[in-house]
Amino acid sequence: MLYKLFPFNNRYDFVEHKASYAATLEEYIELLTTHIQTTEKDSNAFIAGDFKALGVGELAKGKRVPIPNTVGRTKENVISMNSICVDFDDGGTIEQARKNFKHLFHIGYTSYNHKLKDGGADRFRIVFPLEAEVKPEDIAIRTKSLREYFKGCDNSTFDIGRLFYLPSYNPANRI
């Protein structure tokens, strides 16, 4: 299976994803295990899924001005997802996650503020590539169950259309 990924420059990049790219599992693993050093937390990000075709997408209730040949980054425009991405910023440790999910194939990486806030708390993401694409509705109806299964994850983790930052590290982080 190829994993369709939509890149974004940052969280304010709502409509600049004119093109996605498809990655093999090996390329996906490489992307999510290569950290870049940056002085800004708000940097390169992705959504693991597919969007409506150009010119068909919707804007979120008039919040943004349409840009020609783009599709807005809204849940209404997501047509499929190929991974379950989970953000752990508010609880849990990497060691706990490794133990809890050792029976599932996953790719894990630390996030920008790993060990720098809240007394040195672990901050990380785990991506579970799926064997087949799923509809966003299939995720949406399971949000409560997913939050219970992934205890300690960020509350917005399962919001459809949510972007996830690519691996990066703060130069102040010496670990």
N, C-alpha and C positions, 0 to 999 in steps of 0.2 A: 504494500500500500504506500502511496505517496501522501505526505502530510502537507495540506495547503496552509500556508502561513501568510498573514497580512502584516507587513511591517509598518510601524509608526515611529515618527521622530521623537514624540513625547506624548504626554496625556492630553495636550491641547490640540494635537493633530487629529482632527475629527474626519477630515475628508480627503487627505492627500494620498490615500491608498489606491492609486489608479491601477496598480498591478500587484498581484500576489505572486508567490512562487511556491513550487511544490518541492518538498524535500524528502529524500529517502529517510528511513529510520536512522541510518548511520549519520547522515547530514544533520538530522534533527538533534541527535545526541551530541554531536560536535558543537552545534550552535548553543545548546543549553549547558555545556560544560566548559565553555571558554569565557572567562571573565575579562572584562575590559576595565581599565582604571579610568575613572571620570570624577570630576569635581562636582557634578550635578547628579542628584538622585533621579531627577526627571529626565531620563534619556531614552535610548532606543527600547522599543517595546514591540509586542506582537499579539495577535489573536490567532488561535489555532482553529481555523474553521473557514467556511466559505460564505461569501456575501452575494446578494442579488446582483444581477448583471448591471453594468453601467447604464444609467438613464432610467432604471426601474426603481431604485432605492428611494426611501423616504427620509425626510428630515424630522428631527424630534420637535414636534409642535412649534415650528417657527423659530426655534432657538438659534439656528444657524443659516447663513446665506449659502445657497447651493453653489457649488463650483462645477463648471462643466466637466463632463467625463470622469466624474468621481461618484462614489456612493458613501453616504453618511455612516459614521460609526455608531449605529443605534441597534438595539436588540431587534427592531422590526426588520432590519436588513440582513440579519444573520440567517442563513438557510441551512447550515449544517456545522457540526463541531466534530473535531477528530481527536480531541484530547480532553481529559479532565485536569485542569490546572488548579492547584490548591496553594494558597498563600498563608503562611504561618508567621504572623507578626505579634500575636497577642497571647501566645501560650504554646507549650510543648517544646520539646528539644529535638535536635536532629537525631540523637540516639534513640529517643522514644519513637520517632517516625520510622527510622530504619527497622526497628523491632516490629512495630505495628504493621508495616506494609511490606515486609520481606517476601511475602508470598505473591505480591503483585509486581509486574514489571513497571518500573518508574525511573524517571530521571530527576535527580534532585540538585539544587544549587542554592548557595547562600545569596542573600539579597544585599543591597547597597549598605544598609545600616546594621548588618549582622554584628552583634556584640557591642554596638556603639550606643545603644539606648537601653533604658529600663534596667540598669544595673548589669549590662552585658548579656542580655537575653539573645537567644538564637532567633534569627530572622531568616526564613528560607522559603523556597517554593519547591513543590513536588509536582511534576507533570507525569500524568498517566496516559501514554499514547493508547488510543483505542484500536481495536482490530478492524473496525468499520466506522464510517461516519454516522453520527446520530443527529436527529433533529433537535433544535434548541428547546422545543416543547418537552422532549423527553428528559432533558436536564431540568427544566423549570418545574415540572411536576414532582421531581425527586429532590428538590432543593432542601427541604426539611430533613429528609433521610440522609442526604449527603453531608449536611452540617453535623448531624449526630455522629455519623461514621467518622468524619474528619474532625474530631473534637479539637478545639483550640485554633481552628482556622479563622481567618479574617471573615467578618460577616458579609462582605461584598464578593467573596471568592466566586460564588456561583451566579453572579449577575450576568445575564446573557449580553455579549458584546463587550465585556470587561477586558481591558488589555492587561498584559503582564509584562513587566520590565524584563529585558534580557539580563543575563548575569553581568553584574558590574560590581566594582568595589570602590570604596571611599579611600583615598590615599592616607587618611588618618587611621585607617584600620590596619594594624600591623600583624594581624593573625592570618 
